Amino acid sequence: MSALALSVLLSFVSAVAYAGGAIVQEQVALSSSGARQYAPLRRPAWWAAVALNGLGALLHVVALAYGPLSLVQPLGALTIVFALPMAALFVGRKAGATAWRGALMATVGLAGLLALVGTSGAQSLDGPQRVAAAVGTAVAVVSLMVAARAVHRHPAVRSILLATASGVAFGMSSVFTKTVAVDWTGGVSAGDLPSLAVIGVLATAGMLLSQASYRGAGLAAPLATLTVVNPVVAAAVGITMFGETFRYGTTGTALALSCGVVAAGGLILLTTERLAREGAAKAVRVEAAASVPAPVAAGRKAEDAAAELLLAELTVPEDVTLPEVVTSPAAVPAAAAGPDAVDPVAVPVMPYAPFYGGPYVPLPAADRHLARIRS
């Protein structure tokens, strides 16, 4: 097998590993709540997702060692395409036509954009540039987290913001990784320790934010956002700080911008599809809640009618002797004058009534203030 074919195979396996990790993360997010939505450390499935993402990253690095960057980087965008059929196969989550169109648009746009990014000589960031990059990344990630918290009632928008923050963190960790790799060509020094610490913090933050982004928003929208934002941020920093350019001059730049628009359109399509699905689910819940009282009320009316019919059919047996009716004229209001006036004496007041075929005599209530008798 040639080196080029090996790099393509490794890129495919890397994309499958990334897709598997995303599916496991989304399943863990469905069953996590509260603070555990960011770091469900006690869930073995989450650690399996971490392992799959680590395997994908390792295979991607090895693929870069055997193949050109212009080929390996675009193939990494296939993660979105692999994730949708894998989710339908393993967890039964089928994507609609809109989600497929959005995923394909995001994949094609990202692949074209990465294919047009040129390479440059090995360059590194100096001290002030590293500090500025780290501070800018921290401000961007925190701002996106605050915005996501502000729109927590809209899970799809919140998911996109958290996935964007995760992509920024992962992209900048790639920038610092490249910086440290260039420095290590001249030997390892203690000055690289802060950069290594930044890489660890950004990679951890990216993993935790990506985990939180899958809660309540499905799989396609957050995964596509993360897959697109990560390399785009790294490419933007490479163009602005490392002197990288697009291939084919002005034509390549225009094509790259067009690819960026296509990728952004795919993300918007995925987001709107998720919002539409949430709106439909909410409408179904409201309709179900509104329809609950009607059957209950009808059932109660039917029960009342049945009870009244049963009471109307009840008759007193001839062998049952009713107690003497006690009348109380004082308890009966005065009758109105006229031929139809009701005689108060004829209105009975019954202190007790027959119960199960025999008289029911109420017992006196016990006194709650009984005094204890001591002998």
Rosetta blueprint (number, residue, H / E / L):
1 M L
2 S L
3 A H
4 L H
5 A H
6 L H
7 S H
8 V H
9 L H
10 L H
11 S H
12 F H
13 V H
14 S H
15 A H
16 V H
17 A H
18 Y H
19 A H
20 G H
21 G H
22 A H
23 I H
24 V H
25 Q H
26 E H
27 Q H
28 V H
29 A H
30 L H
31 S L
32 S L
33 S L
34 G H
35 A H
36 R H
37 Q H
38 Y L
39 A L
40 P L
41 L L
42 R L
43 R L
44 P H
45 A H
46 W H
47 W H
48 A H
49 A H
50 V H
51 A H
52 L H
53 N H
54 G H
55 L H
56 G H
57 A H
58 L H
59 L H
60 H H
61 V H
62 V H
63 A H
64 L H
65 A H
66 Y H
67 G L
68 P L
69 L H
70 S H
71 L H
72 V H
73 Q H
74 P H
75 L H
76 G H
77 A H
78 L H
79 T H
80 I H
81 V H
82 F H
83 A H
84 L H
85 P H
86 M H
87 A H
88 A H
89 L H
90 F H
91 V L
92 G L
93 R L
94 K L
95 A L
96 G L
97 A H
98 T H
99 A H
100 W H
101 R H
102 G H
103 A H
104 L H
105 M H
106 A H
107 T H
108 V H
109 G H
110 L H
111 A H
112 G H
113 L H
114 L H
115 A H
116 L H
117 V E
118 G L
119 T L
120 S L
121 G L
122 A L
123 Q L
124 S L
125 L L
126 D L
127 G H
128 P H
129 Q H
130 R H
131 V H
132 A H
133 A H
134 A H
135 V H
136 G H
137 T H
138 A H
139 V H
140 A H
141 V H
142 V H
143 S H
144 L H
145 M H
146 V H
147 A H
148 A H
149 R H
150 A H
151 V L
152 H L
153 R L
154 H L
155 P H
156 A H
157 V H
158 R H
159 S H
160 I H
161 L H
162 L H
163 A H
164 T H
165 A H
166 S H
167 G H
168 V H
169 A H
170 F H
171 G H
172 M H
173 S H
174 S H
175 V H
176 F H
177 T H
178 K H
179 T H
180 V H
181 A H
182 V H
183 D H
184 W H
185 T L
186 G L
187 G L
188 V L
189 S L
190 A H
191 G H
192 D H
193 L H
194 P H
195 S H
196 L H
197 A H
198 V H
199 I H
200 G H
201 V H
202 L H
203 A H
204 T H
205 A H
206 G H
207 M H
208 L H
209 L H
210 S H
211 Q H
212 A H
213 S H
214 Y L
215 R L
216 G L
217 A L
218 G L
219 L L
220 A H
221 A H
222 P H
223 L H
224 A H
225 T H
226 L H
227 T H
228 V H
229 V H
230 N H
231 P H
232 V H
233 V H
234 A H
235 A H
236 A H
237 V H
238 G H
239 I H
240 T H
241 M H
242 F L
243 G L
244 E L
245 T L
246 F E
247 R L
248 Y L
249 G H
250 T H
251 T H
252 G H
253 T H
254 A H
255 L H
256 A H
257 L H
258 S H
259 C H
260 G H
261 V H
262 V H
263 A H
264 A H
265 G H
266 G H
267 L H
268 I H
269 L H
270 L H
271 T H
272 T H
273 E H
274 R H
275 L H
276 A H
277 R H
278 E H
279 G H
280 A H
281 A H
282 K H
283 A H
284 V H
285 R H
286 V H
287 E H
288 A H
289 A H
290 A H
291 S H
292 V L
293 P H
294 A H
295 P H
296 V H
297 A H
298 A H
299 G H
300 R H
301 K H
302 A H
303 E H
304 D H
305 A H
306 A H
307 A H
308 E H
309 L H
310 L H
311 L H
312 A H
313 E H
314 L L
315 T L
316 V L
317 P L
318 E L
319 D L
320 V L
321 T L
322 L L
323 P L
324 E L
325 V L
326 V L
327 T E
328 S L
329 P H
330 A H
331 A H
332 V L
333 P L
334 A L
335 A L
336 A L
337 A L
338 G L
339 P L
340 D L
341 A L
342 V L
343 D L
344 P H
345 V H
346 A H
347 V L
348 P E
349 V L
350 M L
351 P L
352 Y L
353 A L
354 P E
355 F E
356 Y L
357 G L
358 G E
359 P E
360 Y L
361 V L
362 P L
363 L L
364 P L
365 A L
366 A L
367 D L
368 R L
369 H L
370 L L
371 A L
372 R L
373 I L
374 R L
375 S L
